[in-house]
Amino acid sequence: MKLIFSGGLSLQRLLPFASLIFLFVGLSIATPNFLTETNLSSVIRQTAVINIMALGMTMIIIAGGIDLSVGSILAFGGLMGTMALEKGQPIVVGVAVGIVAGMFWGFTNGLLTTRLKINPFIVTLGTLGIVRGITLIVSNGLPVHNIPQSFSYLGEGMLGGVPFVLWILLVCAVAVHVLLEHTKLGRYAFAIGSNPDAAYYAGIPVAFHTVSVYAIGGALTGLAGMIEASRLMTGQPTAGQGYELQAIAAVVIGGGSLRGGEGTVVGTLIGAFIMGLLSNGSDLLGISPYLQQAIIGAVIILAVTLDELRKRRT
């Protein structure tokens, strides 16, 4: 994400950060329950799942793709991991199973997109239904309940006075930032998203790096699925419905472009927390959940509109 134009800093690129601060201050004034430790911990836990998914989506969108199947992949990863726990496997193994399950479907999405030369919107729209159907078939539509109580620490535990899941999110965010800004994969992802034809003629292995980006996004979604399962203490085959839209929205609100070639980890985190605060603040203020959906939808349209206006000026 470029912050500098010929005239200096882009105010529109600072807008998500300013909006987050404004929203935080506004809610602090509007309701005394907002700044309580319990509520802030709840916000972190609620947004961590979307945040981790959105980190993977950031890489995919930067590379010029999109993944509509992440909600289904989250459910599949959570189900596979909790089924492993139900069979007596250690928690570390169960989490690894969830991550690998997510990576498998991410890899599949990337492979189908590059090999079949089909628009990723269509490919992932198809796998959204395929993965959800397989998840329901494997589970017979029933959640997995018989998992160890200690598994709840992943999503609900505390470490150093803050939710444990925040540490997981920070590790993932740093890893993705380093991957995007300091590795060949990251540089190639930006190049592919900006102009895939130019990247191909420049000698960049477009297919390989596209598949890699989707696989990493799937792995992060699988991890998010295990965190969601830990919070619910069930492997829920219907989990993650609508999460794909929230993950995409976090990237867009944070300054990412659906045209590819733009996006940052910090922007995505800010976008996800903006949505989290909107949802939490609306609950505290007694605003209807139906109106909440309309507000988030309006914010998405506004973010995309500002991005389009910026592109036209430059």
N, C-alpha and C positions, 0 to 999 in steps of 0.2 A: 504494500500500500504506500503510494507516494504521498508524502506530506508537503512537498515543496513545489511551488509553481514559480514562474518568473517573478511574480509579485510578492512572494514570501509564503508564509504558512497558510494553509487552507483552513479557514474557519469551519468549513463543513466537516473536515476530518476530525476536528476537535469537538464537534457537536455531540457524539455519543458519550464522551467523557463528561462534558458539561451537563448533559441530560441526566446522567447517573448521579452526579453530585446534587443537582437541583431536586431530583426525585427523592434522594436520601434525606436531604434537609427538609423538604416539604413534608414527608411522612413523619419525620421526627417531631415536627411542629403540630401536625394534624392529629396524631394519636400518641398518647403517652406509652402505649404498649409496644410501640415499634422498636425502641432502643433497648428493650430488655434483653438480657443474655439469652433467655429461652427462645425469644422470637428470632433474634439474629442467627442463632445456631440452627433454627428451623429453616430459615431462608437459605443458608449455606447448604444444608443437606438436601433441600428440595431442588436447588438449582445445580448441584454437583453432577447429577446424572445427565442433564441436558448439556451442561458445560463440557463434559468429557466427550459426549457424542459430537458436540459442535466443533471441538478441536479437530476431530477426524474429518468432519464435513468441511472445515476450513481448507484443509489440504486438497480435498476433492474439488471444491469449487475453484480454488486457485489454479488447479490444473485443467480447468475448463469443463469439469464434469458436474454431476449432481447425483445424489443417492436418496431415492424416495423409499428405500426398503429398510432404513436403519431402525425404524420402530419394530418391524418384524424381526430383524436380526437381534435386537435387544432382547426380545422375548425368547427367541431360540437359544441365545447364549445363556440367559438366565436359567432356562429350563434344563439345558444340558449340564450346566454346572451344578445345579441343585440335585439333579438325578444322580450325579456322581457322588455328591455328599450323602444322599439317601442310601447309597450302596456301601457307605462306610469309608469313602476316600477322605484323606486329610483336606482341610479347608484350602490349603495352598494348591493342591491338585484340582479341587473343584473350581477354583477361580481360574486356573490355567486352562481347564477344559472349556469354560465359558469364553475366555479370550480366543482360544484356537477356533472354537465354533464360529465366533464372529468373524475372525480372520478368513476362514474358509469361504463364507458367503461374500465378504468383501472382495476376495481374490476372484470368485466366480463372476461377480458383477464386472470387475475390470476386464476379465478374460472375454466375457461375452461382448462387452463394449468394443474392445479392440479387434477381436477376431471376426466378429460378425459385421463390424462397421455400422452398428445401429446406434442411434441417438441414446445417450445414457438415461435420459428421461424415460424413454420407452422400456429400456432394459430393466431399470430398477423399479419401474411401475409394475412390470411383470413379476420380478422376483419378490416384490412386496407381498403379492398374493401367494406365490409359491412357498416362500419361507413361512408365512403365517399358516398356510394350510398344512405343511409338514409338521410344524410345531403342534398344531391341534391334533393331528393324527397320532404323533408319537405319544402325546400326553392323554389321548382320548378326551381332550377338552377339560381335563381335571388338573388342578394345581398340585405341586409337590409340597407336602407339609413336613414330612419326617426328616428334618435337618437339624444339626446340632445347634443349641442355643448360642454357643460361642461365635457362630457365623454372623450374628447380629452386630458384632463389633465393627465389621467392615463398613457398614452404613450408619451405625448409630453410636459407635464408640468415641471416646475423647482421648486426645494425646497432646500433652503440653498445654492444656486448658482450652484447646480448640477442637472442633470435630475432626476425627481421624480422616474423614473423607476429604477435608480441605487439603491435607498433606498429599493425598493421592492426586487431587486435582492439580496442585502446584507442580508435582513431579511430572505429570503428563504435560502440563502447559510448557514447562521449561524444555522438556524433551522435544515437543513439536516445534517450539520456537527455534531451538538449535538445529533441528532437522531442516526447517524452512530457510533459515538465514545463513547457515554455516556448512551445509553439505551440498554435494552435487545433485542429490535427489531434489532438494528444495529449489535450487537454481533452475533445474530442468522443469520442475513443476510450474514455476512462474513463466518460463519460456513457452512451454506447451500451452498453458492457458491463454497467454497473450496472442500467440499465433502458431497453431500446431503445424501448419505447412512449412513455415519458416524454420521451426524447430527440427522438423524432419530433414529438410534440405541442409540444415547446419550439422547434420550427423548425430543428432540426439536420438537415442533409442526410445521413441515416443511410446510404443506399446508397452515395453518393459516398465518404464517409469509410471505410466498410467495405472497399470495393474498393481504396482507396488503401493501407490497412493491409496487405491481402493482397499487393498489388503490391510494397510495400517489403519484406515478409517474403520474397517470392520472389526479389527482387534480392539480398538478403543470402544467401539459400541458393545462388543462382548463384555468388556470390563464394566461398562456402565450397566449392562444387564445384570451382572452379579451384584453390583452395589444396590440396584433397585430390588433385587431378590432379597438382599440382606435387610433392607429397610422394611420390606413387607413380610420377611421370614417365610416366604413361599416362592416356589418357582411357578410363576403365573403365565400360562400360555397366551393370555390376552393382554399382557403388559405391553406398554410402549405405543399404544394406539394414538396417533396424532403427534408423536414425538418428532417424527421426521420434519414436520412443518416448524416446530419450535427450534430444532437444530439449524435449519436453513435460515430461519428468521434471525437467530442470534448472529450468524455470520453476516447477514445483510445489514442488520441494524448496526453492527460493529464496523461497517465500512467495506465489507467484502463486495465484490461485483459478480453477479450471476453470469456475466460475459467471460469471466475467468481472468487470471493474471493479476488479481488484486486481493488483498486480505492480510490480516495479521492476527496473531494469537491474542494480543492484548485487546484488540478491537472485538474479537469474538467473545472473550470473557466479559467485557463490558456489556455487549449486547445481551448475553445470557442473563447477567445480573439485572439489567434493566427490566427484562421480562419477568424475572423472579420478584423484583421489588414491586412491579405493577400488580402482579397477582397477589402477593402478600399484603400490600397496602390496601388493595381493593377488599380483601377479606376482612382486614381490621376495620375498615370504614363501612363495612356492611353493603358494599356494592355487589350487585347481582353477578354471578359467574357468567351469565350470558352476555352481560355488558362487558365483562372483562375480555371475552373473546373478540368482541367488536373493537375494543380499544387497542388490543395487540395487533389486530388486522390493520387498523388505521396507522399504527406506528410503522408497520412493515411497508405499507404503501408510501408513507412519507419518506422513509429511509431510501427506498428505491428511486423515488422522484428526485430527491436531492442528489443522488448519485448520477442520475441521467442529466440533470441540469449542469452538474459539474463537468461531465464529459462534453456536453455541447459547448460550453464556454472555452474548454481547453482544446 
